[in-house]
Amino acid sequence: MTTADRGHLLTEQANPRSAELDLLPTRELVDLFCSEDRVPQQAVAGAADALAAAIDAIALRLQAGGRLFYLGAGTSGRLGVLDAAECPPTFCSEPELVQGVLAGGAPALLRSSEGVEDDAEAGRRDLEARGFAPGDCLVGIAAGGTTPYVRGGLVHARGIGALTIAMACVPEEQVAMPCDIDIRLPTGPELLTGSTRLKAGTATKMALNILSTGVMVRLGKVYGNRMVDVAVTNAKLEDRALRMLADLAGVPRTRGRALLAAAGGSVKVALLMELADLDAEPARQRLAEQGSSLRRALAQPANAPQ
C-alpha cells in the first residue's frame, strides 16, 4: 500500500467534529476530547469475542512453555513494550514470558524512529534475534494495519506455525492482516488528523490490559481479584501482601510477616501455608502439581498425596 493509498484509512481521515480545533476555547476543546474518548471503550467492547479467543489461545501456548511477544512500531510498539514491562511486577512472571519488540529497539522508546517501520524484513529479524519459536505467540499491533514491520513479523510467525494475532484500529475490509485471530478496534478519525496516539492508542492500551490480565488469570496468577503471585520486593508490596493475608486468611500482620519470610516472599505460598496448614516446601509442591493455581491447590483434599 502506497502513502497515497493510506489516505482512505479511517485512522488517517479528518474528523469533522474537530474541523476548527485551533479556534475552540480551551474548555470546549477539553469537552470535545472527553466526548470523543468514549469511542475507544465502545471499540474494545465490540472486539470482546476476538479478545476472549486470543486470551484462551495464548494461555494454552504459555501453559505448554511458549511465550507471548508484542510487535509494533511507534506508539503501537511502545504500548506493547509498556504492557510487557508491567507483567513481571504485577504477576511475578519471568521477564522472558511476555516481551515487547519495538521497531528501532530501545532508543525508539524515547525518540521517534518512524522510518524503521517501513522495513518488513526487520520485523522478522527482530523476532529471530529473540529466539521466537513455533510454540510462541505474536500480537502484531498496527493502528492502521499497514505497517510493513508488523506485517512482516506476522507473516514470519505464521510461516513457522506460531500463534498469530493482529490488533488494528481499522475495519478488516479496509486492510486485511495475516493472522489466526483478528482483533479490530475501529476508533475512526482522530481529533488531530492522523495522530493515532489518541483514540487508537487508548483503545490499544485498553485491549492490551484485558489481553495480558486475562492470560495471567488463566495461568493461575490471580485468586479472586487479588494479585497473589506478587513477590515482596519493597515496602509497598509488603504492605499489599500483608493486607492480602489479612483479608483472605485472617492473618494479623506479625503472623503475616513470619509466613512471608518462611515462604520466601511469595504471597501465594504464604496463603496456602496458612489456609491448608502446610509447611513451605509442601505448599510449593502442591502449587506446582496444580499448575500454580491457588484455587485448585486449596481444593485438593488435606489427605491427598503430596
ZIRAPE-V427870 format. One record per pair of residues at least 4 apart in sequence whose ideal C-beta (glycine too) atoms are under 7 Angstrom apart, sorted by the first residue. I is the first residue (numbers start at 1). J is the second residue. If there is no record, write none. Layout:
i-><I & I>
j-><J & J>
This chain:
i-><1 & 1 & 1 & 6 & 6 & 6 & 7 & 9 & 9 & 9 & 10 & 10 & 10 & 10 & 10 & 11 & 11 & 11 & 11 & 11 & 11 & 11 & 12 & 12 & 13 & 14 & 14 & 15 & 15 & 15 & 15 & 17 & 17 & 17 & 18 & 18 & 20 & 21 & 21 & 24 & 24 & 24 & 26 & 27 & 28 & 29 & 30 & 31 & 32 & 32 & 33 & 33 & 36 & 36 & 37 & 37 & 38 & 39 & 39 & 39 & 39 & 40 & 40 & 40 & 40 & 40 & 40 & 41 & 41 & 42 & 43 & 43 & 43 & 43 & 43 & 44 & 44 & 44 & 44 & 47 & 47 & 47 & 47 & 47 & 48 & 49 & 50 & 50 & 50 & 50 & 51 & 51 & 51 & 51 & 51 & 52 & 53 & 53 & 54 & 54 & 54 & 54 & 54 & 55 & 55 & 55 & 55 & 55 & 56 & 57 & 57 & 57 & 58 & 58 & 58 & 58 & 58 & 59 & 59 & 59 & 59 & 60 & 61 & 61 & 61 & 61 & 61 & 62 & 62 & 62 & 62 & 62 & 63 & 64 & 65 & 66 & 66 & 66 & 67 & 67 & 67 & 67 & 68 & 68 & 68 & 68 & 69 & 69 & 69 & 69 & 69 & 69 & 69 & 69 & 70 & 70 & 70 & 70 & 70 & 70 & 70 & 71 & 71 & 71 & 71 & 71 & 71 & 71 & 71 & 71 & 72 & 72 & 72 & 72 & 72 & 72 & 72 & 73 & 73 & 73 & 73 & 73 & 73 & 73 & 74 & 74 & 75 & 75 & 75 & 75 & 76 & 76 & 76 & 76 & 76 & 77 & 77 & 77 & 77 & 78 & 78 & 78 & 79 & 79 & 79 & 79 & 79 & 79 & 80 & 80 & 80 & 80 & 81 & 81 & 81 & 81 & 82 & 83 & 83 & 83 & 84 & 84 & 84 & 85 & 86 & 87 & 87 & 87 & 87 & 87 & 88 & 88 & 88 & 90 & 91 & 91 & 91 & 91 & 92 & 92 & 92 & 93 & 93 & 98 & 99 & 101 & 101 & 101 & 102 & 102 & 103 & 103 & 103 & 103 & 103 & 103 & 104 & 104 & 104 & 107 & 107 & 108 & 116 & 116 & 117 & 117 & 117 & 118 & 119 & 119 & 120 & 120 & 120 & 120 & 121 & 121 & 122 & 122 & 123 & 123 & 123 & 123 & 123 & 123 & 124 & 124 & 124 & 124 & 125 & 126 & 127 & 127 & 127 & 127 & 128 & 132 & 132 & 132 & 134 & 134 & 134 & 136 & 137 & 137 & 137 & 138 & 138 & 138 & 138 & 138 & 138 & 139 & 139 & 140 & 140 & 140 & 140 & 140 & 140 & 141 & 141 & 141 & 142 & 142 & 142 & 142 & 143 & 143 & 143 & 143 & 144 & 144 & 144 & 145 & 145 & 145 & 145 & 146 & 147 & 148 & 149 & 150 & 151 & 151 & 151 & 152 & 153 & 154 & 154 & 154 & 154 & 154 & 154 & 155 & 155 & 156 & 157 & 157 & 158 & 158 & 163 & 164 & 164 & 164 & 165 & 165 & 165 & 165 & 166 & 166 & 166 & 166 & 167 & 167 & 167 & 167 & 168 & 168 & 168 & 169 & 169 & 169 & 169 & 169 & 169 & 170 & 170 & 170 & 171 & 171 & 172 & 172 & 172 & 177 & 183 & 185 & 185 & 185 & 187 & 187 & 187 & 189 & 190 & 190 & 190 & 190 & 190 & 191 & 192 & 196 & 196 & 197 & 198 & 199 & 200 & 201 & 202 & 203 & 204 & 205 & 206 & 207 & 208 & 209 & 210 & 211 & 212 & 213 & 214 & 215 & 216 & 216 & 217 & 219 & 220 & 220 & 220 & 220 & 221 & 222 & 222 & 222 & 223 & 223 & 223 & 226 & 226 & 228 & 228 & 228 & 228 & 228 & 229 & 230 & 230 & 230 & 230 & 231 & 231 & 232 & 232 & 232 & 232 & 232 & 233 & 235 & 236 & 237 & 238 & 239 & 240 & 241 & 241 & 241 & 242 & 242 & 242 & 242 & 243 & 244 & 244 & 245 & 245 & 245 & 245 & 245 & 245 & 246 & 246 & 246 & 246 & 248 & 249 & 249 & 249 & 251 & 251 & 251 & 251 & 252 & 253 & 254 & 255 & 256 & 257 & 258 & 259 & 259 & 259 & 259 & 260 & 260 & 262 & 262 & 263 & 263 & 263 & 263 & 266 & 267 & 268 & 268 & 268 & 269 & 269 & 269 & 269 & 269 & 270 & 271 & 271 & 272 & 272 & 272 & 272 & 272 & 272 & 272 & 272 & 273 & 273 & 273 & 273 & 275 & 276 & 276 & 276 & 278 & 278 & 278 & 279 & 280 & 281 & 282 & 282 & 283 & 284 & 285 & 285 & 286 & 286 & 286 & 286 & 287 & 287 & 290 & 290 & 290 & 291 & 293 & 294 & 295 & 296 & 300>
j-><5 & 6 & 146 & 12 & 144 & 146 & 12 & 144 & 170 & 174 & 170 & 174 & 186 & 188 & 189 & 143 & 144 & 169 & 170 & 190 & 196 & 200 & 144 & 194 & 189 & 189 & 193 & 189 & 190 & 191 & 193 & 32 & 36 & 191 & 32 & 191 & 24 & 29 & 191 & 28 & 29 & 32 & 30 & 31 & 32 & 33 & 34 & 35 & 36 & 191 & 37 & 191 & 191 & 199 & 199 & 202 & 42 & 43 & 187 & 188 & 199 & 44 & 187 & 199 & 202 & 203 & 206 & 45 & 206 & 46 & 47 & 185 & 186 & 187 & 203 & 185 & 203 & 206 & 207 & 51 & 183 & 184 & 185 & 207 & 52 & 53 & 54 & 181 & 182 & 183 & 55 & 183 & 207 & 210 & 211 & 56 & 57 & 181 & 58 & 165 & 181 & 183 & 211 & 59 & 211 & 214 & 215 & 218 & 60 & 61 & 163 & 181 & 62 & 68 & 137 & 163 & 215 & 63 & 215 & 218 & 219 & 64 & 66 & 135 & 136 & 137 & 163 & 66 & 68 & 97 & 215 & 219 & 219 & 135 & 135 & 135 & 136 & 137 & 96 & 97 & 99 & 136 & 97 & 98 & 137 & 215 & 99 & 101 & 127 & 130 & 132 & 136 & 137 & 138 & 80 & 83 & 84 & 100 & 101 & 139 & 141 & 80 & 101 & 123 & 127 & 138 & 140 & 141 & 150 & 153 & 76 & 77 & 80 & 102 & 141 & 142 & 150 & 77 & 103 & 116 & 117 & 147 & 149 & 150 & 114 & 117 & 79 & 196 & 197 & 201 & 80 & 141 & 142 & 143 & 204 & 81 & 102 & 103 & 141 & 82 & 102 & 109 & 83 & 141 & 201 & 204 & 205 & 208 & 84 & 100 & 141 & 208 & 85 & 100 & 102 & 109 & 86 & 100 & 208 & 212 & 98 & 99 & 100 & 100 & 90 & 91 & 93 & 97 & 98 & 212 & 92 & 93 & 95 & 227 & 216 & 221 & 227 & 229 & 229 & 230 & 231 & 97 & 98 & 212 & 130 & 126 & 127 & 130 & 108 & 109 & 108 & 113 & 116 & 117 & 122 & 149 & 108 & 113 & 116 & 111 & 113 & 113 & 122 & 149 & 147 & 148 & 149 & 148 & 148 & 149 & 148 & 149 & 151 & 152 & 125 & 152 & 126 & 149 & 127 & 149 & 150 & 152 & 153 & 156 & 128 & 152 & 153 & 156 & 129 & 130 & 132 & 153 & 156 & 157 & 132 & 136 & 157 & 162 & 160 & 161 & 162 & 162 & 162 & 163 & 165 & 153 & 154 & 157 & 162 & 164 & 165 & 165 & 167 & 150 & 153 & 154 & 166 & 167 & 179 & 150 & 167 & 204 & 146 & 147 & 150 & 168 & 168 & 169 & 196 & 200 & 168 & 170 & 175 & 168 & 170 & 175 & 177 & 175 & 151 & 152 & 153 & 154 & 155 & 177 & 178 & 156 & 157 & 158 & 164 & 166 & 177 & 178 & 179 & 159 & 178 & 160 & 162 & 164 & 164 & 178 & 180 & 178 & 179 & 180 & 179 & 180 & 181 & 183 & 177 & 179 & 182 & 183 & 183 & 185 & 204 & 207 & 175 & 177 & 184 & 185 & 186 & 187 & 196 & 200 & 203 & 174 & 175 & 186 & 184 & 186 & 176 & 182 & 184 & 182 & 207 & 203 & 204 & 207 & 199 & 200 & 203 & 193 & 194 & 195 & 196 & 198 & 199 & 198 & 198 & 200 & 201 & 201 & 202 & 203 & 204 & 205 & 206 & 207 & 208 & 209 & 210 & 211 & 212 & 213 & 214 & 215 & 216 & 217 & 218 & 219 & 221 & 222 & 222 & 292 & 291 & 292 & 293 & 294 & 229 & 226 & 227 & 228 & 228 & 294 & 295 & 244 & 248 & 244 & 267 & 268 & 271 & 294 & 268 & 237 & 240 & 241 & 267 & 265 & 266 & 237 & 238 & 241 & 260 & 265 & 237 & 239 & 240 & 241 & 242 & 243 & 244 & 245 & 260 & 267 & 246 & 253 & 256 & 257 & 247 & 248 & 267 & 249 & 251 & 256 & 259 & 270 & 271 & 250 & 251 & 252 & 256 & 271 & 271 & 274 & 275 & 255 & 256 & 259 & 274 & 256 & 257 & 258 & 259 & 260 & 261 & 262 & 263 & 270 & 273 & 274 & 265 & 270 & 273 & 280 & 269 & 270 & 273 & 280 & 270 & 271 & 272 & 287 & 294 & 273 & 280 & 283 & 284 & 287 & 274 & 275 & 294 & 276 & 278 & 283 & 286 & 287 & 294 & 297 & 298 & 278 & 279 & 280 & 283 & 298 & 283 & 298 & 302 & 282 & 283 & 286 & 283 & 284 & 285 & 286 & 306 & 287 & 288 & 289 & 306 & 290 & 297 & 300 & 306 & 292 & 297 & 296 & 297 & 300 & 296 & 297 & 298 & 299 & 300 & 304>
